[in-house]
Amino acid sequence: MPPRRFSISLRLLLAAVLVASGGLLLAQDADVTTPSMQDATGSYEVSGIRVDVTGKTADAARLAGWRIAQRQGWLMLGKRLGVGAGQVSDGTLDSMVTGIIVENEQIGPNRYIARLGVLFSRGKAGAILGVAGDTQRSTQMLTIPIEYSGGAAIAFEQESEWQKAWARFRTANTSIDYVRPNGTGGDSLLLNLGQVTRPGRAWWRTVLDQYGSNDVLVPIVRLSRQWPGGPVIGAFEARHGPDSRLVTRFTLRVSNGDAMAALLDEGVKRIDAAYQAELSAGGLQPDSSLAFYSPIPTPTPTETPTDLPTDAATGAITLTPGESTMTSITVQVDTASAGAVTATESALRGLPGVRSANTTSLALGGVSVMRVTFDADPALFRAELEARGWTVSGSGTTFRIRRAGAESNPG
């Protein structure tokens, strides 16, 4: 490849230099902000490649070091995947490399010493190596990192070093499908220590549905500082599910506070390894109680249907054998508190003909929306509510309900 083309190719890669596990960005002079926790990378990652090269200029030495890192990374990737990764041309490597990670570097007038990582396109590299692109993958896991520091537990209420460590973690080589919120909007209200310790499945179902997840992971760190600027000890725990089941527990130590980022990054890697091992052993299966109930039709005998009366006044519902009249009804209700939500769901589920009743839009202190699956005409559903003391307005399949004599509390 002509030197000019080679230089332009790697200069483009320079724009994609990523913050590595040490948390130091030495190749760029810019303010470091909290990275987004949405990481949807589709690359193989090879890290810890050490290079020591010289060149006519500092820039030439650095580009030569990156070229060597690509070659070594390719061989390391083949070894890790258990296949023979023979030598390929530099042009082929350029087409597969999606990024260079600068873990640490020292740049001199004509010498470049660094520890680098290389990202390879999963599709292109997998095709050349003859390995399948798809691997075992967990279900979507909502990740809530909890940090105990100075006696206080912090999740997303404010920016924490533990949250930053999980934001830096790259998921290219993990089989866990982490759903990592970025801490904005309502994250601080919904994702905190209170939610982690709450066993109620109704709340968990609402939260998981909000974040498009099926299960929850709770990585925890408890930081202890021996003295200001001195050694820091991190006690780590990896927990799973709404019942906070312990997966692993370990302790790490660094000699001073300047190495805090390295301590937390190593903790994230070990917790991820524990979660992957648990998944491989058949664990990390979502709790069935976290799924919204989906009614399964019950087979009915094949017989000639006959019309039978329906007693709407008493709320008794009689269906013709073989007839399916399930209706999805939207119910708006005032929910002043969590207890009001639970009480309303329970009351709706207790009505004859109701298959399921779940909250689809939660608004404490306001109007929440519930979805009800009913086995008959919506008019009968309205009649049953009014017979039990509810005030019902609306028409069709959308109703607004209140307890008789109550303005804002349906419970």
Steps between C-alpha positions, in 0.01 A plus 500: 500500500647846413619691805256786438199272489619317810539826689150623410346166597647501847436868548132420458538238771644766727158666504358179645750467788307380806541552875647173631479318834754725669275797446786715355474672163861586425481543124245780503483833675132533587271498799381152587126478558293210619453266202159370407414163647341391173763273343381307198843404361526204266876449509755255633733672745865404560673698774836518675718516186837659582701678231838678507600644163709784355446719196624809326238710678270454797202463267673238286600301809144504633349388169757221478410393852132483411583293192693251714214490751258404220720208393556372853134547587394291202718208612376534860137503382546178303663332799220609732233367264687171461568530128814555297520868410767509231668815383279730294587812307502840664225609262277216622573595861409862427162386368429296816628738769222721634697679770826532693480520880779695668541344844828681571758673281824698516595706196853625437662687210562174313382222733159364595436275802141397567252240620223480241178317422353424158135463400425266208171491312319191625345424161812547286745337743261212569462431129877480445559289812209271420320548832130564555407857576221402741581379849303421811336820616306581813161669505491879540634580847424836660823592682483711819850570642491585873797673667538530877740782582516687827203303631265612222363281222499661155349361179390769253413775748831663410803417289723239667833338420332157489250622242788642291681164517195320360471768231863437398456123486487372144264211434661373178613172656228434756198274468295715738255740337536794739236774486687795651302821565688828467364653821278765344127563518322287757793260556582651839142445619441151359847344534632534853570297813131507591403329175780243534374396844131494398377141443157591357473358149240752381747787541781302343286414198424869446866604532634225275236576238602866513859409408423220255652231724401157625720469809726703727867491604629694801881541523598649836825651631577618854797737505719546807781758507772442757593869508472793255706414195595163647401141422147430377323168559204398287264221614308385192179299468317377191128445555221384273123526490238683705587283802864618483654151474878508558707378202851585622686709758866613509726779627765707317750757627711777348777693669363852445196693389650582160446135401127508582399470133724195452351339813145545381576395141650175626195449721269541199700244299489242779128550558435461128705178499292369791175582322623327183601190696158496665331525160710216359401284797132553423441788741384858451158378396227764538248451780170394342316736736665798325316437173168665432227238502390396151185290508522168314177401330347187650385241245122469492298196397367495146127513544213695358483842674174616652405849610476542875389814688741730676395649833666840487327622816680246719821511307474132402651429160419190297686434176383277220728192478771556242440878489796738546405856598814618680528879490790725590374790712693813599430625852611840634510533876635746759800353685607713792740238634654160432232344717231650276657334196514159666146531639352599164676216315374254761144634478493476121640147499224398740223586257332204326623460145828690551797299369773749586546856628841668478630856529642622168562865593584585862445851642512524879299801609335512158301284261640153420389284208420130534430240234225248579426184301127429533305193387183679387351824373655817655148609604490207744838603638359848567192354665712287732709799606193712576345212693808501726491870578718647226410815310563428131519744208605451140379271226607221267813331639636802692373584848587746776420359843485640853382369831157647582555808716876510440676748275857370483546180694360186335618273777 
